[in-house]
Amino acid sequence: MALRAIRGAIQVPANTAGDIAAGVQELIAAILKANDLTPNEVISVFFTSTVDLDAAFPAAACREMGFANVPLIGSVEVAVPGALDKTVRVMLHVETARTPEQITHVYLHGAASLRRDIAQ
């Protein structure tokens, strides 16, 4: 087993607690599925949100998915003029037998434009 980092992002429809939670849960579920992981294999999760998303903490939605014993933290993304709005980014640190080339990074909805080379 090795320590690997997995990245992802999702653009949510609106700055509501429901939209943020639904987006986070969709993103985390997609990352777990794409990399054949369970929350028990996740060491930590780091979220960032664009400054226009302040209705809820992304970590709270992740905690509801079985991440009660996983360290979770969030921060505000740098407010770069013209950058994609309403976006939650994530980096999971995981224990896996996968090589770096076998890791699947997941970018959903409008966030697919951030990494067209690897977007789902």
Chimera marker file (.cmm) of the C-alpha trace (Angstrom):
<marker_set name="trace">
<marker id="1" x="0.000" y="0.000" z="0.000" r="1" g="1" b="0" radius="0.5"/>
<marker id="2" x="1.094" y="3.527" z="-0.734" r="1" g="1" b="0" radius="0.5"/>
<marker id="3" x="-0.020" y="7.011" z="0.193" r="1" g="1" b="0" radius="0.5"/>
<marker id="4" x="-1.594" y="8.758" z="-2.812" r="1" g="1" b="0" radius="0.5"/>
<marker id="5" x="-3.384" y="12.063" z="-3.327" r="1" g="1" b="0" radius="0.5"/>
<marker id="6" x="-6.531" y="12.234" z="-5.433" r="1" g="1" b="0" radius="0.5"/>
<marker id="7" x="-7.903" y="15.524" z="-6.742" r="1" g="1" b="0" radius="0.5"/>
<marker id="8" x="-11.355" y="16.531" z="-7.828" r="1" g="1" b="0" radius="0.5"/>
<marker id="9" x="-13.756" y="19.432" z="-8.218" r="1" g="1" b="0" radius="0.5"/>
<marker id="10" x="-17.405" y="20.144" z="-8.851" r="1" g="1" b="0" radius="0.5"/>
<marker id="11" x="-19.324" y="23.262" z="-9.763" r="1" g="1" b="0" radius="0.5"/>
<marker id="12" x="-22.594" y="23.475" z="-7.831" r="1" g="1" b="0" radius="0.5"/>
<marker id="13" x="-25.747" y="25.221" z="-9.123" r="1" g="1" b="0" radius="0.5"/>
<marker id="14" x="-26.214" y="27.704" z="-6.277" r="1" g="1" b="0" radius="0.5"/>
<marker id="15" x="-24.944" y="28.882" z="-2.902" r="1" g="1" b="0" radius="0.5"/>
<marker id="16" x="-27.379" y="26.849" z="-0.825" r="1" g="1" b="0" radius="0.5"/>
<marker id="17" x="-26.632" y="24.303" z="1.872" r="1" g="1" b="0" radius="0.5"/>
<marker id="18" x="-28.513" y="21.683" z="-0.142" r="1" g="1" b="0" radius="0.5"/>
<marker id="19" x="-26.644" y="22.310" z="-3.387" r="1" g="1" b="0" radius="0.5"/>
<marker id="20" x="-23.265" y="22.348" z="-1.669" r="1" g="1" b="0" radius="0.5"/>
<marker id="21" x="-24.026" y="19.117" z="0.223" r="1" g="1" b="0" radius="0.5"/>
<marker id="22" x="-25.378" y="17.360" z="-2.864" r="1" g="1" b="0" radius="0.5"/>
<marker id="23" x="-22.370" y="18.439" z="-4.918" r="1" g="1" b="0" radius="0.5"/>
<marker id="24" x="-19.845" y="17.336" z="-2.315" r="1" g="1" b="0" radius="0.5"/>
<marker id="25" x="-21.541" y="13.971" z="-1.906" r="1" g="1" b="0" radius="0.5"/>
<marker id="26" x="-21.712" y="13.431" z="-5.675" r="1" g="1" b="0" radius="0.5"/>
<marker id="27" x="-18.028" y="14.307" z="-6.038" r="1" g="1" b="0" radius="0.5"/>
<marker id="28" x="-16.791" y="12.197" z="-3.129" r="1" g="1" b="0" radius="0.5"/>
<marker id="29" x="-18.916" y="9.211" z="-4.217" r="1" g="1" b="0" radius="0.5"/>
<marker id="30" x="-17.527" y="9.478" z="-7.756" r="1" g="1" b="0" radius="0.5"/>
<marker id="31" x="-13.932" y="9.625" z="-6.501" r="1" g="1" b="0" radius="0.5"/>
<marker id="32" x="-14.428" y="6.616" z="-4.222" r="1" g="1" b="0" radius="0.5"/>
<marker id="33" x="-16.078" y="4.597" z="-6.999" r="1" g="1" b="0" radius="0.5"/>
<marker id="34" x="-13.525" y="5.528" z="-9.670" r="1" g="1" b="0" radius="0.5"/>
<marker id="35" x="-10.654" y="4.507" z="-7.392" r="1" g="1" b="0" radius="0.5"/>
<marker id="36" x="-12.341" y="1.493" z="-5.735" r="1" g="1" b="0" radius="0.5"/>
<marker id="37" x="-12.037" y="3.016" z="-2.251" r="1" g="1" b="0" radius="0.5"/>
<marker id="38" x="-14.012" y="3.116" z="0.976" r="1" g="1" b="0" radius="0.5"/>
<marker id="39" x="-13.850" y="5.833" z="3.641" r="1" g="1" b="0" radius="0.5"/>
<marker id="40" x="-11.680" y="3.475" z="5.743" r="1" g="1" b="0" radius="0.5"/>
<marker id="41" x="-8.881" y="3.851" z="3.186" r="1" g="1" b="0" radius="0.5"/>
<marker id="42" x="-9.003" y="7.662" z="3.270" r="1" g="1" b="0" radius="0.5"/>
<marker id="43" x="-6.411" y="9.301" z="5.527" r="1" g="1" b="0" radius="0.5"/>
<marker id="44" x="-7.592" y="12.911" z="5.232" r="1" g="1" b="0" radius="0.5"/>
<marker id="45" x="-9.666" y="15.211" z="3.039" r="1" g="1" b="0" radius="0.5"/>
<marker id="46" x="-8.932" y="18.857" z="2.236" r="1" g="1" b="0" radius="0.5"/>
<marker id="47" x="-11.664" y="21.011" z="0.675" r="1" g="1" b="0" radius="0.5"/>
<marker id="48" x="-11.535" y="24.470" z="-0.822" r="1" g="1" b="0" radius="0.5"/>
<marker id="49" x="-14.540" y="26.494" z="-1.919" r="1" g="1" b="0" radius="0.5"/>
<marker id="50" x="-14.746" y="29.604" z="-4.021" r="1" g="1" b="0" radius="0.5"/>
<marker id="51" x="-15.574" y="32.754" z="-2.028" r="1" g="1" b="0" radius="0.5"/>
<marker id="52" x="-19.157" y="32.754" z="-3.326" r="1" g="1" b="0" radius="0.5"/>
<marker id="53" x="-19.960" y="29.475" z="-1.509" r="1" g="1" b="0" radius="0.5"/>
<marker id="54" x="-20.596" y="30.265" z="2.132" r="1" g="1" b="0" radius="0.5"/>
<marker id="55" x="-23.938" y="28.564" z="2.860" r="1" g="1" b="0" radius="0.5"/>
<marker id="56" x="-22.402" y="25.344" z="4.241" r="1" g="1" b="0" radius="0.5"/>
<marker id="57" x="-19.158" y="23.601" z="5.090" r="1" g="1" b="0" radius="0.5"/>
<marker id="58" x="-18.245" y="20.944" z="2.478" r="1" g="1" b="0" radius="0.5"/>
<marker id="59" x="-16.742" y="18.770" z="5.212" r="1" g="1" b="0" radius="0.5"/>
<marker id="60" x="-20.133" y="18.480" z="6.929" r="1" g="1" b="0" radius="0.5"/>
<marker id="61" x="-21.625" y="16.789" z="3.865" r="1" g="1" b="0" radius="0.5"/>
<marker id="62" x="-18.633" y="14.460" z="3.594" r="1" g="1" b="0" radius="0.5"/>
<marker id="63" x="-18.942" y="13.480" z="7.258" r="1" g="1" b="0" radius="0.5"/>
<marker id="64" x="-22.465" y="12.207" z="6.534" r="1" g="1" b="0" radius="0.5"/>
<marker id="65" x="-21.008" y="9.690" z="4.042" r="1" g="1" b="0" radius="0.5"/>
<marker id="66" x="-19.149" y="7.608" z="6.614" r="1" g="1" b="0" radius="0.5"/>
<marker id="67" x="-16.166" y="9.903" z="7.148" r="1" g="1" b="0" radius="0.5"/>
<marker id="68" x="-16.777" y="10.443" z="10.890" r="1" g="1" b="0" radius="0.5"/>
<marker id="69" x="-13.272" y="9.222" z="11.803" r="1" g="1" b="0" radius="0.5"/>
<marker id="70" x="-11.423" y="10.874" z="8.906" r="1" g="1" b="0" radius="0.5"/>
<marker id="71" x="-9.792" y="14.284" z="9.453" r="1" g="1" b="0" radius="0.5"/>
<marker id="72" x="-11.583" y="16.821" z="7.234" r="1" g="1" b="0" radius="0.5"/>
<marker id="73" x="-10.778" y="20.503" z="6.735" r="1" g="1" b="0" radius="0.5"/>
<marker id="74" x="-11.843" y="23.311" z="4.437" r="1" g="1" b="0" radius="0.5"/>
<marker id="75" x="-10.530" y="26.617" z="3.245" r="1" g="1" b="0" radius="0.5"/>
<marker id="76" x="-11.432" y="29.430" z="0.874" r="1" g="1" b="0" radius="0.5"/>
<marker id="77" x="-9.986" y="29.237" z="-2.636" r="1" g="1" b="0" radius="0.5"/>
<marker id="78" x="-7.928" y="32.151" z="-3.958" r="1" g="1" b="0" radius="0.5"/>
<marker id="79" x="-10.283" y="34.676" z="-5.578" r="1" g="1" b="0" radius="0.5"/>
<marker id="80" x="-8.687" y="34.926" z="-9.014" r="1" g="1" b="0" radius="0.5"/>
<marker id="81" x="-10.570" y="37.311" z="-11.328" r="1" g="1" b="0" radius="0.5"/>
<marker id="82" x="-12.420" y="35.391" z="-14.027" r="1" g="1" b="0" radius="0.5"/>
<marker id="83" x="-12.000" y="31.996" z="-12.315" r="1" g="1" b="0" radius="0.5"/>
<marker id="84" x="-14.800" y="29.446" z="-12.266" r="1" g="1" b="0" radius="0.5"/>
<marker id="85" x="-17.408" y="30.352" z="-9.644" r="1" g="1" b="0" radius="0.5"/>
<marker id="86" x="-19.449" y="28.133" z="-7.275" r="1" g="1" b="0" radius="0.5"/>
<marker id="87" x="-16.729" y="25.486" z="-7.214" r="1" g="1" b="0" radius="0.5"/>
<marker id="88" x="-15.710" y="23.036" z="-4.516" r="1" g="1" b="0" radius="0.5"/>
<marker id="89" x="-12.278" y="21.459" z="-4.922" r="1" g="1" b="0" radius="0.5"/>
<marker id="90" x="-11.000" y="18.491" z="-2.949" r="1" g="1" b="0" radius="0.5"/>
<marker id="91" x="-7.829" y="16.530" z="-2.314" r="1" g="1" b="0" radius="0.5"/>
<marker id="92" x="-8.071" y="13.153" z="-0.622" r="1" g="1" b="0" radius="0.5"/>
<marker id="93" x="-5.031" y="11.407" z="0.823" r="1" g="1" b="0" radius="0.5"/>
<marker id="94" x="-5.573" y="7.655" z="0.597" r="1" g="1" b="0" radius="0.5"/>
<marker id="95" x="-3.900" y="4.315" z="1.191" r="1" g="1" b="0" radius="0.5"/>
<marker id="96" x="-4.029" y="2.279" z="-1.995" r="1" g="1" b="0" radius="0.5"/>
<marker id="97" x="-2.160" y="-0.305" z="-4.003" r="1" g="1" b="0" radius="0.5"/>
<marker id="98" x="-2.766" y="1.769" z="-7.155" r="1" g="1" b="0" radius="0.5"/>
<marker id="99" x="0.156" y="3.432" z="-8.879" r="1" g="1" b="0" radius="0.5"/>
<marker id="100" x="-0.010" y="7.168" z="-9.632" r="1" g="1" b="0" radius="0.5"/>
<marker id="101" x="-0.931" y="6.306" z="-13.209" r="1" g="1" b="0" radius="0.5"/>
<marker id="102" x="-3.882" y="4.223" z="-12.006" r="1" g="1" b="0" radius="0.5"/>
<marker id="103" x="-5.377" y="7.008" z="-9.875" r="1" g="1" b="0" radius="0.5"/>
<marker id="104" x="-8.508" y="8.607" z="-11.334" r="1" g="1" b="0" radius="0.5"/>
<marker id="105" x="-8.992" y="12.302" z="-10.596" r="1" g="1" b="0" radius="0.5"/>
<marker id="106" x="-12.614" y="13.449" z="-10.961" r="1" g="1" b="0" radius="0.5"/>
<marker id="107" x="-13.878" y="16.804" z="-12.267" r="1" g="1" b="0" radius="0.5"/>
<marker id="108" x="-17.648" y="17.112" z="-12.615" r="1" g="1" b="0" radius="0.5"/>
<marker id="109" x="-20.132" y="19.490" z="-14.230" r="1" g="1" b="0" radius="0.5"/>
<marker id="110" x="-18.691" y="22.949" z="-14.916" r="1" g="1" b="0" radius="0.5"/>
<marker id="111" x="-15.485" y="21.999" z="-13.102" r="1" g="1" b="0" radius="0.5"/>
<marker id="112" x="-14.627" y="19.687" z="-16.009" r="1" g="1" b="0" radius="0.5"/>
<marker id="113" x="-13.294" y="22.833" z="-17.699" r="1" g="1" b="0" radius="0.5"/>
<marker id="114" x="-10.555" y="23.020" z="-15.059" r="1" g="1" b="0" radius="0.5"/>
<marker id="115" x="-8.927" y="19.813" z="-16.267" r="1" g="1" b="0" radius="0.5"/>
<marker id="116" x="-10.203" y="18.954" z="-19.719" r="1" g="1" b="0" radius="0.5"/>
<marker id="117" x="-7.404" y="16.388" z="-19.994" r="1" g="1" b="0" radius="0.5"/>
<marker id="118" x="-8.821" y="14.220" z="-17.186" r="1" g="1" b="0" radius="0.5"/>
<marker id="119" x="-12.415" y="15.368" z="-16.587" r="1" g="1" b="0" radius="0.5"/>
<marker id="120" x="-15.109" y="12.724" z="-16.214" r="1" g="1" b="0" radius="0.5"/>
<link id1="1" id2="2" r="1" g="1" b="0" radius="0.2"/>
<link id1="2" id2="3" r="1" g="1" b="0" radius="0.2"/>
<link id1="3" id2="4" r="1" g="1" b="0" radius="0.2"/>
<link id1="4" id2="5" r="1" g="1" b="0" radius="0.2"/>
<link id1="5" id2="6" r="1" g="1" b="0" radius="0.2"/>
<link id1="6" id2="7" r="1" g="1" b="0" radius="0.2"/>
<link id1="7" id2="8" r="1" g="1" b="0" radius="0.2"/>
<link id1="8" id2="9" r="1" g="1" b="0" radius="0.2"/>
<link id1="9" id2="10" r="1" g="1" b="0" radius="0.2"/>
<link id1="10" id2="11" r="1" g="1" b="0" radius="0.2"/>
<link id1="11" id2="12" r="1" g="1" b="0" radius="0.2"/>
<link id1="12" id2="13" r="1" g="1" b="0" radius="0.2"/>
<link id1="13" id2="14" r="1" g="1" b="0" radius="0.2"/>
<link id1="14" id2="15" r="1" g="1" b="0" radius="0.2"/>
<link id1="15" id2="16" r="1" g="1" b="0" radius="0.2"/>
<link id1="16" id2="17" r="1" g="1" b="0" radius="0.2"/>
<link id1="17" id2="18" r="1" g="1" b="0" radius="0.2"/>
<link id1="18" id2="19" r="1" g="1" b="0" radius="0.2"/>
<link id1="19" id2="20" r="1" g="1" b="0" radius="0.2"/>
<link id1="20" id2="21" r="1" g="1" b="0" radius="0.2"/>
<link id1="21" id2="22" r="1" g="1" b="0" radius="0.2"/>
<link id1="22" id2="23" r="1" g="1" b="0" radius="0.2"/>
<link id1="23" id2="24" r="1" g="1" b="0" radius="0.2"/>
<link id1="24" id2="25" r="1" g="1" b="0" radius="0.2"/>
<link id1="25" id2="26" r="1" g="1" b="0" radius="0.2"/>
<link id1="26" id2="27" r="1" g="1" b="0" radius="0.2"/>
<link id1="27" id2="28" r="1" g="1" b="0" radius="0.2"/>
<link id1="28" id2="29" r="1" g="1" b="0" radius="0.2"/>
<link id1="29" id2="30" r="1" g="1" b="0" radius="0.2"/>
<link id1="30" id2="31" r="1" g="1" b="0" radius="0.2"/>
<link id1="31" id2="32" r="1" g="1" b="0" radius="0.2"/>
<link id1="32" id2="33" r="1" g="1" b="0" radius="0.2"/>
<link id1="33" id2="34" r="1" g="1" b="0" radius="0.2"/>
<link id1="34" id2="35" r="1" g="1" b="0" radius="0.2"/>
<link id1="35" id2="36" r="1" g="1" b="0" radius="0.2"/>
<link id1="36" id2="37" r="1" g="1" b="0" radius="0.2"/>
<link id1="37" id2="38" r="1" g="1" b="0" radius="0.2"/>
<link id1="38" id2="39" r="1" g="1" b="0" radius="0.2"/>
<link id1="39" id2="40" r="1" g="1" b="0" radius="0.2"/>
<link id1="40" id2="41" r="1" g="1" b="0" radius="0.2"/>
<link id1="41" id2="42" r="1" g="1" b="0" radius="0.2"/>
<link id1="42" id2="43" r="1" g="1" b="0" radius="0.2"/>
<link id1="43" id2="44" r="1" g="1" b="0" radius="0.2"/>
<link id1="44" id2="45" r="1" g="1" b="0" radius="0.2"/>
<link id1="45" id2="46" r="1" g="1" b="0" radius="0.2"/>
<link id1="46" id2="47" r="1" g="1" b="0" radius="0.2"/>
<link id1="47" id2="48" r="1" g="1" b="0" radius="0.2"/>
<link id1="48" id2="49" r="1" g="1" b="0" radius="0.2"/>
<link id1="49" id2="50" r="1" g="1" b="0" radius="0.2"/>
<link id1="50" id2="51" r="1" g="1" b="0" radius="0.2"/>
<link id1="51" id2="52" r="1" g="1" b="0" radius="0.2"/>
<link id1="52" id2="53" r="1" g="1" b="0" radius="0.2"/>
<link id1="53" id2="54" r="1" g="1" b="0" radius="0.2"/>
<link id1="54" id2="55" r="1" g="1" b="0" radius="0.2"/>
<link id1="55" id2="56" r="1" g="1" b="0" radius="0.2"/>
<link id1="56" id2="57" r="1" g="1" b="0" radius="0.2"/>
<link id1="57" id2="58" r="1" g="1" b="0" radius="0.2"/>
<link id1="58" id2="59" r="1" g="1" b="0" radius="0.2"/>
<link id1="59" id2="60" r="1" g="1" b="0" radius="0.2"/>
<link id1="60" id2="61" r="1" g="1" b="0" radius="0.2"/>
<link id1="61" id2="62" r="1" g="1" b="0" radius="0.2"/>
<link id1="62" id2="63" r="1" g="1" b="0" radius="0.2"/>
<link id1="63" id2="64" r="1" g="1" b="0" radius="0.2"/>
<link id1="64" id2="65" r="1" g="1" b="0" radius="0.2"/>
<link id1="65" id2="66" r="1" g="1" b="0" radius="0.2"/>
<link id1="66" id2="67" r="1" g="1" b="0" radius="0.2"/>
<link id1="67" id2="68" r="1" g="1" b="0" radius="0.2"/>
<link id1="68" id2="69" r="1" g="1" b="0" radius="0.2"/>
<link id1="69" id2="70" r="1" g="1" b="0" radius="0.2"/>
<link id1="70" id2="71" r="1" g="1" b="0" radius="0.2"/>
<link id1="71" id2="72" r="1" g="1" b="0" radius="0.2"/>
<link id1="72" id2="73" r="1" g="1" b="0" radius="0.2"/>
<link id1="73" id2="74" r="1" g="1" b="0" radius="0.2"/>
<link id1="74" id2="75" r="1" g="1" b="0" radius="0.2"/>
<link id1="75" id2="76" r="1" g="1" b="0" radius="0.2"/>
<link id1="76" id2="77" r="1" g="1" b="0" radius="0.2"/>
<link id1="77" id2="78" r="1" g="1" b="0" radius="0.2"/>
<link id1="78" id2="79" r="1" g="1" b="0" radius="0.2"/>
<link id1="79" id2="80" r="1" g="1" b="0" radius="0.2"/>
<link id1="80" id2="81" r="1" g="1" b="0" radius="0.2"/>
<link id1="81" id2="82" r="1" g="1" b="0" radius="0.2"/>
<link id1="82" id2="83" r="1" g="1" b="0" radius="0.2"/>
<link id1="83" id2="84" r="1" g="1" b="0" radius="0.2"/>
<link id1="84" id2="85" r="1" g="1" b="0" radius="0.2"/>
<link id1="85" id2="86" r="1" g="1" b="0" radius="0.2"/>
<link id1="86" id2="87" r="1" g="1" b="0" radius="0.2"/>
<link id1="87" id2="88" r="1" g="1" b="0" radius="0.2"/>
<link id1="88" id2="89" r="1" g="1" b="0" radius="0.2"/>
<link id1="89" id2="90" r="1" g="1" b="0" radius="0.2"/>
<link id1="90" id2="91" r="1" g="1" b="0" radius="0.2"/>
<link id1="91" id2="92" r="1" g="1" b="0" radius="0.2"/>
<link id1="92" id2="93" r="1" g="1" b="0" radius="0.2"/>
<link id1="93" id2="94" r="1" g="1" b="0" radius="0.2"/>
<link id1="94" id2="95" r="1" g="1" b="0" radius="0.2"/>
<link id1="95" id2="96" r="1" g="1" b="0" radius="0.2"/>
<link id1="96" id2="97" r="1" g="1" b="0" radius="0.2"/>
<link id1="97" id2="98" r="1" g="1" b="0" radius="0.2"/>
<link id1="98" id2="99" r="1" g="1" b="0" radius="0.2"/>
<link id1="99" id2="100" r="1" g="1" b="0" radius="0.2"/>
<link id1="100" id2="101" r="1" g="1" b="0" radius="0.2"/>
<link id1="101" id2="102" r="1" g="1" b="0" radius="0.2"/>
<link id1="102" id2="103" r="1" g="1" b="0" radius="0.2"/>
<link id1="103" id2="104" r="1" g="1" b="0" radius="0.2"/>
<link id1="104" id2="105" r="1" g="1" b="0" radius="0.2"/>
<link id1="105" id2="106" r="1" g="1" b="0" radius="0.2"/>
<link id1="106" id2="107" r="1" g="1" b="0" radius="0.2"/>
<link id1="107" id2="108" r="1" g="1" b="0" radius="0.2"/>
<link id1="108" id2="109" r="1" g="1" b="0" radius="0.2"/>
<link id1="109" id2="110" r="1" g="1" b="0" radius="0.2"/>
<link id1="110" id2="111" r="1" g="1" b="0" radius="0.2"/>
<link id1="111" id2="112" r="1" g="1" b="0" radius="0.2"/>
<link id1="112" id2="113" r="1" g="1" b="0" radius="0.2"/>
<link id1="113" id2="114" r="1" g="1" b="0" radius="0.2"/>
<link id1="114" id2="115" r="1" g="1" b="0" radius="0.2"/>
<link id1="115" id2="116" r="1" g="1" b="0" radius="0.2"/>
<link id1="116" id2="117" r="1" g="1" b="0" radius="0.2"/>
<link id1="117" id2="118" r="1" g="1" b="0" radius="0.2"/>
<link id1="118" id2="119" r="1" g="1" b="0" radius="0.2"/>
<link id1="119" id2="120" r="1" g="1" b="0" radius="0.2"/>
</marker_set>
